[in-house]
């Protein structure tokens, strides 16, 4: 049965019940115009003040010429009493919001410092830590670092702050770090001498600087604190301390939490294994002494996502078992007593095989609220620590994130999203009253209304295999307005990346509604390896990328084209990252599709494995035998479908060599080779300045223009694609 969010003619889902609108007066939506689409405001992150009275989120918008994205902080009212209001405004933008105990708002920004003795109108080289006083007034800088400020954490019940920065390896202090940076800049030296792995990440080179944690905590011996004679962060400038001198590579991609009393941090810590492998452990770092203590060191797992209990006596964390070529990784939730760490952690709800995220404690420490992928959604769950039970709180078709629990535990605030609506703030009731049951969701007044959609959303489910081997495979199907038996829509199979993931939440980068606006039905399936369907579903595809994931995709495509509102004669497939891998694999296995789009895709697994930025991770699963059996490049001679290849040069996750080799192999060895003049039905869209994702607004627009043109030519038979003028 289709879910309840399929609406009647002329109506669309709205977040704010004060502003239901009909689309009968509008011929188009923002998805019919790429300029309108890239200009839509985009929310992310949610932070609640300690007293529960204020919610702050981050909103991204494009600049005046739609070539850059900048962010601003907005306040959302927990009671819906007022509309959301903007708090910050600068060309450089603001992010990283965190509240102090007395309600001041900290954030990071490289906006100009009006109090600087010179160049007060010049943006900072790196983001600094700013404070916006709760009582009003202008924001001002409270901490800087030559390597910038990011990932700010504040203590809930004590004036203290911790943040991450980068420092050069031989720097003895912040001043020394600044001197060394100036020296490298003046001498125009960019060389980096590595002594470990990895050497790059995502889209940037690593080194020579490395992440450090810096912190400040009020104490009777603090000269600065004595000078202002108050326990407040609203001071002229914090004298922070380096909590992790000489950390090496240990804090790269660190996840950490700050104790409520501001006396210690629990953080992940990377340790090197033999043969370039890495593993993460958990450590405790005391602010006053800088002492570092190992809490959890599990040789068979990576541990992370630490969340300290409200009384500071326990920490919850996730354990991801280290996989091998035949056994998939497994995520489990654990609890460690900080009073007796030697007793070791205990696993929570071992009977539950969902992969938890976004962990938050109830104020009394009796339970954890978590989110987890489940059946194409990501509900909120409550885990009772004493009873060791789990209860699902939300039961709608959304994915929840950024949980923020009210001090009285009556409600939890969150961001909620699905393919019906981008992220928007909501209030989830935890306590029953005369009007609401626990789990009741109230939509708050967001900084921007939801966009009107050009179609409707439903689900497709099918069964793969028989008897004891039968497995259900499901996906979302976005259908254009007007599609039906008399006007079936062409089908676009869109394959998700990861591969450990799910099509369960709105994506601005991979947005099906732009395709729906052009008349396509877009299928978003979750094949084997997807999360949210139990451990066995992940295990089905482990080390077998070209087997069950492929057969699942074909089976749910068959189920979809059997519908009378979908045209089985006009179909295409596309995907990015692992989804691009699957698109490449599909191209070598079948010619059922009229066109295939492959973005940032894996092509030759023996080449990809050692050159990606985290080769050690993929080596756990990708043996030589696995790569030989599952590499799409071995089937290039079977490809007879026109392919659009897309790759960014700054992509270090799937290095551009994959795209270059795919392009050459298509021209030289596919069933649609280039002619003697070099002309080919295949196309290669190359972005010299983009990474694994295409992020700048102008390039996102080009991406969709070229993709839609390519699909229009080969699926809709519209003739040669009209290319955007910006391509020259």
Buried (B, 14 or more C-beta within 10 A) or exposed (E): EEBEBEBEEEEBBBBBEEEEEEBEEEEEBBBBEBEEBBEBBBBBBBBBBBEBBBBBBBBBBBEEEBEBBBBBBBBBBBEBEEEBEEBBEBEEBBBBBBBBBBBBBBBBBBBBBEEEEEEEEEBBEBBBBBBBBBEEEEBBBBBBBBBBBBBBBBBBEBBBBBBBBBBBBEBEEBEBBBEBBEEEEEEEEEEEEEEEBBEBBBBEEBBBBBBBBBBBBBBEEBEEBEEEEEBBBBBEEBEBBBBBEEBBBBBBBBBBBBBBBBBBBBBBBBBBEEEEBBBBBBBBBBBEEBEBEEBBBBEEBBBBBBBBBBBBEBBBBBBBBBBEBEBBBBBBBBBBBBEEBEEEBEEBBEEBBBBBBBBBBBBEBBBBBBBBBBBBBBBBBBBBBEEBBBEEBBEBBBBBBBBBBBBEBEBBBBBBBBBBBBBBBBBBBBEEEEEBEBBBBBBBBBBBBBBBBBBBBBBBEBEBBEEEEEBBBBBBBBBBBEBEEEEBBBBBBBBBBEBBBBBBBBEBEBBBBBBBBBBBBBBBBBBBBBBBBBBEBBBBBBBBBBBBBBBBBBBBBEBBBEBEBBBBEBBBBBBBBBBBBBBBBBBBBBEBBBBBBBBBBBBBBBBBBEBBBBBBBBBBBBBEEBBEBBBBBBBBEBBEBBBBBBBBBBBBBBBBBBBBBBBEBBBEEBEBEBEEEEEBBBBBBBBEEBBBBBBBBBBBBBBBBBBBBBBBBBBBEEEEBEBBEEEE
